[in-house]
C-alpha cells in the first residue's frame, strides 16, 4: 500500500513543479548590506570572550529600526547596527571617568555610566562584572537602544555590585 502512495505523490510533485517559470518570484527578505565597520576589541580572558560571544549570539538583527551591520574586529566581542553605527563592545575596561560619585543611569535594571560627546553617547554597563560598552550616535535614541539591550544583558550576566575607581 505504501509504494502506490509514494508513486502517486511523486507524479503529483512532478506535474506541479513542471511550470515553475510561470510563478511570480518571491520577494526578497534581505536587508540592504552595509559595509563592515572597524571596531577595536580589547584583549580578554577566554572566560570573558566566551561570555561575550554568548551574549553576541542573542542580539537582535534590528535595533530600534537600525539593521545589523558587519563588524571587522580581532575578537567576536563586538556588534553593530545602522549606517551611523550603534556599536556594542563587550569586555571593555572600566571607564577612566567612572569614579566614586560619578553619575549613572538605571535603564531596565541595568546601571549605566555615560559619557556624552558631539558624535554620540557612550554608555557602559557597570553592574554586570564584565563591562559592556554601547556607543549610541546622536542620530539614534539612546534610551530605546538600552531598553532593548538590557533584558539580553541581564539574561547573559548576573548582577554584580558596581565598583567605581
N, C-alpha and C positions, 0 to 999 in steps of 0.2 A: 504494500500500500504506500510506503514511503517513496519508492522510486517514481511512480506516476506523479505524485505531488511535486517532487523536485523537478521532474521534466516539465511539468505544466508551468511551474514558476520560472524556469529558465526561458521557456518560449515567451511568456508574458514579458519578462525583462527584456529579451532581445527585441521584441516589437515595440516596446515603449521607449527604448533607447535609440531606435532607428533614426529618428528625425530630431536629434538634439540641436542641429543647426537652426531649427525653426524657433527654438526657445529664446526668449529675451535674456540678455546677460544679467547676471545677478549684480546688485550694487556692491561696490567695494566698501569694506568697513575700515580700511586702513586710514590712519591719521596721516596728516602731512608730515613728512620726515624733516626733522630739524637737524642741523649739523651737530656733531658732538661738541660738548663744552669741556674744556680742560679744567679739572678740579684737583687741587693739591690735597692728597690724603696723607695724614701723619702716620708714622710707623706705630704699630700697635702690637700688643702681645697676641699670640694665637687665640687665646680665650676671648679677648675683646673683638678680634676680627671675626670669629665665629658668631658671637652675639650680634655684632653689627650686620653681618651678612644675613643672619636670620631675620632681623628687622627689615632690611632692604627688600627681602622677598615678599614682605607683606604690604609694601607701599602701593598706593593706587596708581593706575596708569594715567589718571587725570586728577589734578589737584586744583580745586576751585576754578574749573574750566580751562586749566592750562595742561596741555598734553605732555606726556613723558618725553624726555629728551635724552639721547645717548650721552654718556659720561666717559671721558678718557681720563683714567687715573691709575696710579700704581697698585691700589688695593680696591676690592669691591665694597668699599665702605662709604660710597657717595651715591647720590641720586639727584636728578634734576628734572624740572618741569618748565615748559614755556620758552618762548622766544627770548624774552628778557628773563633769564632763568631764576627760578627759586631753586636753591641748592641746599640739600641736606648732607651734612658730613657727620659721620659717627666716629667716636673715639678720639675727639679732639682734646687738647689740653684745656685745663681750667682757664677761662679768660683772665688776662692780666688785670683787668678792671674790676673783676669780681672779688671785692674786698668786704670785710665786715662793715655793715651799714649800707652797702650798695642796694639800690632799688631793684626789686624783682617784680615779676608779674605772674599771677597764677591764672592759667587758662586750662580749663577742663582737667583740673587736678594735676597739672604739671607746672612746676615752678621754673620760670624763665628769667635769666639775666639778659638784658638787651642793651645794645649799643647802636645808636642811630647815626647815619651818615647821609650825604646827599643822594647816593645811589640806592639806599635802602636801609633796612634794619637787620642786624644780625642778632638772632635770639639763640641763647644757649640753655638747654635743659640742664639744671644744676642739681636735681634731686633724684637721679637715677643711678648713681655710682659710676656710670660711663657718661661723659659729657657728649651731648648731641647738639650740633650747631645747625641752625636753619637760617640761611640768608634769604630775606624776602625783599625783592626790589620795590622801589617806590611805586611802581605800576601795579602792584598786587596788594591784596588785603591780608595783612599780617595776622589779624585776629582770626579770620576764617581759615587761613592756612594752618595755624597752630591748633585750632579746634578740631580740624580734620585729622591732623597727625597725632594729637595727644592720646587718643584711645589705643592707637597702634604702639606707641611708645610705652604706655602703661602695661600693655599686654606683654611686651618684649622684655621690659626691665622693671624689676621691683623698686619700690621707693627706698631711697637711702637719704638720710638727713643731709641737707646741703652743708658744705664746708667751705665758706669763703676764705680767701687768703688773708 
